[in-house]
């Protein structure tokens, strides 16, 4: 029977802030597990042959939360994280205070907020083209999408995060900050 993880590391930040990069760095350095809030939403969209656009992901999330409770996604992520037999579980995509409250009930949960200027996030979003249509967005469309309800909720997590990383300069500086946070979180 697995004993469960020793540390849950929640990662949050607005669109294209560096959550994926931080996750990749932790996975490279540690035998960690990984749970992403949007994975279950993407699986449902795939099952019904619906494109994985940001709008479709957000619509499905809104429907599920309205129908089954605001913490429905946090409950699913929590369940998956707690059955892991790895010492570290990364939880990517914490977006709402209700997510933080649910996961924050665990003694060894830490939340890392990644803060980045919008123009840098826009350039990253276009270059990675993670969701259908990302590469074609104008800066104004990106800012409009970035001002939606889910993104505003993310901003409110900055004040409750255990650690805030500024990701506005080099990859080396970002990696240094990740190292600093990990040293503290894994003590």
C-alpha positions, -999 to +999 in steps of 0.1 A: +000+000+000+015+034-010+022+058+018+014+088-003+036+117-012+058+136+012+054+170-006+028+183-029+041+212-050+013+233-066+024+255-094+003+284-106+007+314-128-011+331-157-009+318-193+026+310-205+043+320-173+067+290-171+046+264-152+056+237-177+093+246-176+093+244-138+075+211-139+101+198-164+130+209-142+115+192-111+109+160-131+145+160-144+159+164-109+137+142-088+116+110-091+085+131-089+050+124-101+029+149-121-008+158-121-022+186-143-056+202-137-064+204-174-055+167-182-090+154-172-106+182-192-085+174-223-093+137-220-131+145-221-127+168-251-107+141-269-133+115-261-159+136-278-136+147-307-139+183-295-108+205-302-086+213-272-089+250-275-086+273-245-123+283-249-134+246-250-113+238-219-127+268-200-163+260-210-160+224-198-144+235-166-172+260-160-199+234-167-183+208-144-178+233-115-214+247-118-228+212-120-207+193-094-193+220-072-165+246-075-139+222-061-147+193-085-114+196-104-094+200-072-110+169-057-100+149-089-064+162-088-061+156-050-073+120-054-048+113-081-020+130-062-026+112-030-024+077-044+010+084-058+039+064-043+064+091-052+078+115-025+071+146-046+039+152-066+038+183-088+003+198-093+003+220-123-025+245-130-039+255-096-062+283-107-087+292-079-087+299-042-110+268-038-082+247-053-057+262-029-081+257+000-087+220-009-050+212-015-038+235+013-055+211+038-025+188+033+003+196+057+031+193+031+014+213+003+033+243-010+021+267-037+045+284-061+033+314-080+052+323-112+049+360-122+057+372-157+051+404-176+022+400-202+044+408-233+068+381-224+039+356-218+024+366-252+056+358-271+059+325-253+023+315-259+027+322-297+059+303-300+047+271-281+012+270-297+000+246-270-037+250-278-055+253-311-053+289-323-026+302-299-001+310-326-026+332-345-036+354-315-029+391-317-016+407-285-050+423-279-067+389-282-041+374-259-048+402-233-085+397-237-082+359-231-058+367-202-084+389-185-111+362-183-125+349-150-101+319-147-070+341-152-083+367-127-087+339-101-051+329-107-039+365-099-056+362-064-034+332-056-003+354-056-011+367-021-015+332-006+014+315-024+042+302-003+067+313-029+066+338-058+091+334-086+097+363-111+102+348-146+110+380-166+147+374-174+169+345-184+163+308-182+193+306-160+178+331-135+145+312-136+163+279-129+182+295-100+149+306-084+134+271-089+165+257-071+160+281-042+123+272-039+129+235-041+156+236-014+132+254+010+101+233+000+119+199+004+135+206+038 
